[in-house]
């Protein structure tokens, strides 16, 4: 059995045995299981202090992982043509979630932000499923309207209107970090689909100017920006988080202080189990561990790019665009999180995919991996073109 594409026999009602992308699945599981270990170490103190249970966060994350793996597993058996046929519905679902969370009495507020919907035993951060829904919609649009996208400004403008509305809803929550990730993911998908450079550049410049104005106009965002530029100017307030993160990373040196031996996680570093889990990892595993972790993320991104290229080469463009969107999201969010921890970027409040505590993020990430595995299965078992473009465009 080849690791490149492992074959698993399934019941007769399936057209062919399930073909699994071995490297993609292996890397994802290594990050997931390794993330559980890192989270257990990073959260043990705060869990014990706040809930009297040192494994409170780990248990909740493990349950989210089981949910994500179950739904991701179900995605393996849903043909991609079904997802494509429902792409417009997914756009409506995304907007409905973003509107619903802002309605009084429905959305749940934490630390001044209204980003969560209470669903039974857990809060769902709506930006996570909404982002995946928007990617599915956009992949479908890029197939349906590809000629218009490459030849007319209106072809570019239509999805941008919907995307802008979604971003405005995210900013009302407010969730500046999720807005940036959604914009970056969507623009990457438009670029590889063949959007004209002038249309792409016009919107990109406009988005950058708008984000800059929002940062300047908002006192708390400006405070984050100035704290990032010179954290030692206010070491007990705006610069406190970054300074503690840098201390943790510095203490790790080459090989780290050892698993479970971090000092900064002991109530010095805020959000040690979520936004700043990478700093705890760096302290306990050092530079060598950080290189391994970053290499795993790069390997995951490379495997996703290979899936996208394979799909594009056989003219399955819906699958190709969706894979590009998922890869951009996971890679870009990991880059931002690590950059924030190292003081290279302002604080954004984004999790490290598959590692940080964040049940909504983990579930959606595992569903996305399931979609990628389904795409690989279809490419191996039936590579006949399903959604050709009528004329040439930018290749992936």
C-alpha angles and dihedrals in degrees: 000000000000119000088214092067116000117200121222120186115230135181121301095255088073114087094226141359115281113265112209125200096231100195094046093049093044094051091047093051092046090054092045097048093039088049090056090055093047091046091050090055096042097047104038096096099043091043092053093046097046102034107015089241117100091202098045096117094039092054092050092046091049090053090050089050091054090050092047093047091048095050091041089052090052089052088062089070099046113090115236090236087068092055090047093050090053096046094112090050090053090056089055091047091052094051092043091055093048092049095042094056090057095054113106113257094016107067120066119227124213123178092348096308124109102207106126139082118203109232112175109288098004145041115241117213099219096207090071101058090032090058093052091046090051091050091053091049093047093048089054092047092050090057096044097044103027096125091049090047092055098040108031135047090221089061089060094039098056098067090037091061091054091043092050091051091051090049092050090053090050091051091052091059082044110241109147095167095053089049092056093047092049091049093048093047094048094046091051090053092048092048096053090044090063105261111173112264093232092053091045093047093047093055093040093053091045091051092049092050091047092050091048091051091048091051093049094044094050115075095206093048090048089050090054090049095050090044089055093050094050113005092171091064087075106015095167098050129014094013098040098094095048094045092052090048092052091048090053093049091046093051090056093066111168105332104011133238093279136268111304094010099100114132098190093063088063094093095295097096114055116220091013091159097046125025096011102039089116090063090055090047091051091050093051100038103026130208093320091056091047091053090051092049094047089046090055091053091048090049090050091050091048092052090051090050089052090053090050093049092048090051092049092048091058092042097250092138099165089060091043095051093045091050090050090051094049092046093048092049096049095041096044094046092049089049092051094047094049091043091053092049091051095046094248094116136029117265110278106169095236123145126234102250115253090357112061124071108264119121098197092049093048095048093049092045091054091047088052091051088051090054091050091051090050090051090052091049092054093046091054098042100036120010096172111135112260103172111027123182113236094228139010126288141157111321124224 
